[in-house]
C-alpha cells in the first residue's frame, strides 16, 4: 500500500504537504529561538544549551536534539524527492512549453523550483557555518553560538546569503502553505481567502523574524 501511495501523484503531493508542514512548524520555533539573541549573549547561549538538555533525565544529553534533526532530515529529503519526481512527471506530461503562460500565476508559484534549490543550498551552507564551523568566519567557537552568529553576520557575504535565502523562504511558504492546504483537503471556496491570508502572514512574519537577526548585527544592536 505504501508503494502504491508513493507511486501516485496524489501520494507524492501528500508527502510534500505533510513534510512541508513539519518543516514549517520547525521554522516557527526556530525563528522564536533566534530572536532570543536580542536578549544578550547569556540568554542566547543558555537557550542553545537548553536545546541539548531537552528531555533530561528521561532522554540522554542531545538525544532529543538529534531526534529532531533526524525528523527534519527525513522531511527535507521526502519534500525534495517528491518535488523532483513531480516536476519530472509534469515535464513528461507536456514536453513542449505552453504557448501562453498563465497570467494569474504568482511570482512565488513560478519560482517554487528555483526557490527550493536556493533553500537546499542554503541549508548545507548554514550547517557548515553555524553547526560544524567548517566555513565559519572569524574562528568557530563551540559552545558559544552568540559569538558565532555575530561573526557570521559581520561579513557582507554572510548577510547576503542569509537574506536572499530568507526571501526565497518567504516566497516558498507563501505558495506552499496554501498548496498544502489544498492537497490535504482543507481548502474550499469559503476558506480560500482565509488560507491565502494566513499564508501571506506566515511568510511575512518568518521572513522578517529571520532577517531581524542579521539586521540586528549590522546595525550594532546585537554585538
N, C-alpha and C positions, 0 to 999 in steps of 0.2 A: 504494500500500500504506500509506503514511504517513497519507493522508487517511482510509482505511478504519479503520485502528487508532485514530486520533484520534476518529473519529466514533462509536466503540463505547464502551459504558460501561466495559468491561474495560480498554480502551485508556486512557481518562481516569483510571481508578483507578491504572493502572500509572504514568502520568506523575506523578500525585500522589505515589505511593510513592517513585519514584526521585528526584524533585525534593525531597521531604521529607528523604530520607536525605542528599542533598548538603548541604542546609541544616543538618542535624543534625551532620554532620562539621565544618562550619564553626563551629558553635556551641561544640563541644567545644574546638577550637583557640582560638577567640576567648575563651572563659572562662579557659583556662590563661594566655593572654596578659594578660588583665585582672588576674589575681591577682598579676602582677609589680609592681603598684602598691604592694604591701606591702613591697617591697624598696627603695623610695625613688624620688625624682624622677629621679635619674641613670639608674637601671636601667630605669625605665618609658619615659623619653624615648628611651633608646638602642634599646629594643625597637621603638618606633614608627618610629624612623629606619631600623632594620634592615628593616622591612617594605617600605620604599620602595626599598631597595637589593638586595632579594632577587633572586637570579638574575644579578647583575652578575658579570663584564662581558659575559656572553652576552646577557642582557637589559638593555635601557636602563633608566635611572632611572625607577622607578614602573611599568614595563611589566608586571611580574608582579602587582603590586597591582591594576592596572587589569584585568588578565586575570581575576583572582579576582572582582573587582567585577562584571564582565560576566557571568561564570558564575552568580554569586549572583542578579543581577537577573533573568536568564533563568529560574533555578529558582523565584524568588519569583513571577514572572508566570505561569509554567506551573502552579505549585501553586494560585495564586489563581483563575486562569481555569478550571482543571479542577474545583476545589471549587465554584465558582459554577454552572458548567454541570451538574454532577452534582446540585447542590441543586435547580436548576430542573427537572431531569428527575424528581427524587424528588417534588417538589410536584405536577407534572403527572400523575404516576402515581397519586397519591392526593389529589385536590383537597379532599376533606373529611378533617378530622383524625380520628385513631383515637379510639374511644370510651374506651379504656383505654390509658394509657401503659404501656410495658414496665417492670415493676418492677425488672428486673435491669440496666437501663441505668444506667451510672455517671454521676456528675455531669459528668465530663470529656466523656463521649460527648454528653450533652445540650447542652453549651456549646461544642462544637467550632467552630460557625459564629461565635458571638459572640467566642470566643477568637481566631479568625483575623482578625476585623475589628479587635479591640483591638491585635493584634500588627502588623497592617498600618499602622494609625495611628501606633503607637509607632516603627516603622522610619522613617517620614517625620520624626517629631519628633527621633529620635536622630541622624539625618543632619544635620538643620538645626541641631541643638545642638552636636554634637562634631566634625562634619566640615566644614561650611561656616561654622558660627558665627552663622548668621542669627538664631536665637532664643536664643543663649547669654547667660547672665547673668554679670555681673562683668567683661566685656570679653574677648572671644575672643583668644587668643594663638597664632597659627600657629606650629607647631614646638615647642609646649610642652603636650603632651597631659596631662601630670600635673596641671598647674595648672588646665587646663580641666575635667578630671574633678572636681577638688576644688571648683571654683567651682559646677559643676552640682549636686553633692550637698551643697552648703552652703545650698541653698534647700529649703524644705519641699515645694514643688510638684515639684521635680526628683526628690526621693526618692519621692514618692507615685506619680508617673507611672512611674518605673522599676520600683519594687517591684510595683505592680499588674500591669505588663506581664510581669514575670518569673514571677509566679504564674500568669498566663494561659499563659505559655510552658510551664511545668511540666505543667499540665493537658493542653495540646495535645500535648506529647511523650508523656505517659503513655498516651494513647489512640492517637496517630498512629503510634508505633513498632510497637505490636502490630498495628495495622490494616495497615501497610505490609508487615509480615512475612506476613500472611495473603494480601494481594494478590499478592505475589511468589512465593507457593507455599512459603514457608519454614515456615509454621505447620502444626502437626499436633496430635493429641490428646496425644501424648507430650511435645511441645515447648511446649505452651501455657503451662504453669506457669513454665518457664524464661524464655520470652519475656515474659510478664507481669512476672516479677521483674526482668528486665533493663530493661523499660520503666519500672518504678517507680524503680529505682536511678538510671537515667539522668536521669529527670525530677527526682528529688530532688537529685542532685549538681549538675546545671546550675542549678536554681533557687537552691540555697544558694550555689553558687560565684559566680553573678552578683550576688546580693543582698549578698554579703560586701563588695563594693566600696562601695556607699553606706553600709552599716553601719560600715565602717572609717572613713569620713569623718565620719559622725555622732558616733561615739564618740571621735574625735580620734586614733585610731591612725594614720590617714592624714591628714596635714595639710601 
